[in-house]
Amino acid sequence: MDVTDQEAGEISTAGALLLGLLNGFSWIDEGLQNYMRSRGWPSVTRPQSMVMAIIVMGVVHPSDIARRLGLTRQAVHKTLRSMIELDMISLVADPSNKRVKIVELTETGLAMRKDSGDAVRLILLLLNDRLGTKRVKDAIDVLSDDWGEIPTFDTDVSTGQ
């Protein structure tokens, strides 16, 4: 099957978007990790960092964390266990349902949250300086928009069957 110039351009654009999103995420996460290490905090894994970000946004049920990150509950529980070992979080009974556990930041976790918030503010200022405030705001707006349902492709897209 030959690819037209237009199709090749669309594939290239989609690849650039995906690579740009991944590179941007890595750049921010590594900057955050560097800041945290400079403040004396231990290195955390990328999954731990992602889970911490979700917790800070107010998502505290492990099953909801898994859903938000597109991970299995088992993967999230493994990450939570490692975060408990680092004294970042604890699992406590949900006040509304004692049979269910929720994630709670420990004193260490709260201090890490404060420092990571400082890091994010500095990273945002740096991005504004390097890329321009309007471009950064536009990127945040686009990435924060509701993109709708995740596409599914039950038919052969090329033929419509």
C-alpha positions in Angstrom: 0.0 0.0 0.0 1.5 3.3 -1.1 1.3 6.3 1.2 0.4 9.6 -0.4 2.3 12.7 0.4 -0.7 14.0 2.4 -0.9 10.8 4.4 2.8 10.9 5.1 2.4 14.5 6.3 -0.4 13.5 8.6 1.6 10.6 10.0 4.5 12.9 10.5 2.3 15.5 12.3 0.7 12.9 14.5 4.2 11.5 15.4 5.5 15.0 16.2 2.5 15.6 18.5 3.0 12.3 20.3 6.7 12.8 20.6 6.2 16.4 21.7 3.8 15.4 24.4 6.1 12.7 25.7 9.2 14.9 25.6 7.3 17.7 27.4 6.1 15.4 30.1 9.6 14.0 30.6 11.2 17.5 30.6 8.8 18.7 33.3 9.0 15.5 35.4 12.8 15.4 35.3 13.0 19.1 36.2 10.7 18.4 39.1 12.8 15.5 40.2 16.0 17.6 40.0 14.4 20.3 42.1 13.2 17.7 44.7 16.7 16.1 44.9 18.2 19.6 45.3 16.0 20.0 48.4 17.3 16.7 49.8 14.3 14.5 48.9 15.0 10.9 47.7 14.5 10.1 44.0 11.1 8.8 43.2 10.1 6.8 40.2 7.9 8.2 37.4 4.9 6.1 38.6 5.3 7.4 42.1 5.5 11.0 40.8 2.4 10.5 38.7 0.5 9.0 41.6 1.6 11.8 43.8 0.3 14.4 41.3 -3.1 12.6 41.1 -3.3 12.5 44.9 -2.5 16.2 45.2 -5.4 16.8 42.8 -7.7 15.2 45.3 -8.1 11.7 44.0 -7.6 9.4 47.0 -9.3 6.1 46.2 -6.7 3.7 44.7 -9.2 2.4 42.1 -9.8 6.0 41.0 -6.1 6.7 40.8 -5.7 3.6 38.6 -8.5 4.7 36.3 -7.1 8.3 36.0 -3.7 7.0 35.1 -4.9 4.2 32.9 -3.1 1.6 35.1 -4.2 -1.6 36.7 -5.2 -1.5 40.3 -2.4 -4.0 41.0 0.2 -1.6 39.5 -1.2 1.3 41.6 -1.2 -0.8 44.8 2.5 -1.8 44.1 3.3 1.9 43.6 1.4 2.9 46.8 3.2 0.3 48.8 6.5 1.7 47.7 5.3 5.2 48.6 4.3 4.0 52.1 7.9 2.6 52.5 9.2 6.1 51.7 6.7 7.6 54.3 5.1 9.7 51.6 1.6 8.3 52.1 -0.5 6.1 54.3 -3.6 4.1 53.6 -6.5 4.9 56.0 -10.1 3.9 56.3 -12.5 6.0 54.2 -14.6 8.0 56.7 -17.7 7.3 54.5 -17.0 3.6 54.1 -14.8 1.9 56.7 -14.3 -1.1 54.5 -12.5 1.0 51.8 -9.0 2.5 52.1 -8.1 5.9 50.9 -4.7 7.5 50.4 -3.6 10.2 52.8 -0.4 12.2 52.7 1.9 11.8 55.7 3.8 14.7 57.2 6.7 13.8 54.8 4.3 13.7 51.9 2.8 17.1 52.8 6.3 18.6 52.9 7.1 17.0 49.6 3.9 18.4 48.2 4.9 21.9 49.3 8.3 21.6 47.7 6.9 20.1 44.5 4.5 23.0 44.2 7.4 25.4 44.4 9.1 23.4 41.7 6.1 23.5 39.4 5.8 27.3 39.9 9.5 27.7 39.0 9.2 25.4 36.0 6.2 27.3 34.7 8.1 30.6 35.1 11.0 29.1 33.2 8.7 27.9 30.4 7.1 31.3 30.2 10.5 32.9 29.8 11.7 30.4 27.2 8.5 29.9 25.2 6.4 33.0 26.0 3.5 33.3 28.3 0.8 33.2 25.6 2.2 30.0 24.0 2.4 28.3 27.4 -1.2 29.4 28.3 -2.4 28.1 24.9 -0.7 24.8 25.4 -2.3 24.4 28.8 -5.7 25.3 27.4 -5.4 22.7 24.6 -4.2 20.0 26.9 -6.8 20.8 29.5 -9.7 20.7 27.1 -12.1 17.8 27.1 -11.0 15.8 24.0 -14.1 13.7 24.1 -14.3 9.9 24.2 -11.2 8.0 23.4 -11.5 6.9 19.8 -12.3 3.2 19.1 -12.0 1.7 15.7 -14.3 -1.2 15.2 -14.1 -1.1 11.5 -11.3 -0.9 8.9 -10.8 2.9 8.9 -9.2 2.9 5.4 -12.2 1.2 3.8 -15.0 2.1 6.3 -16.0 -1.6 6.7 
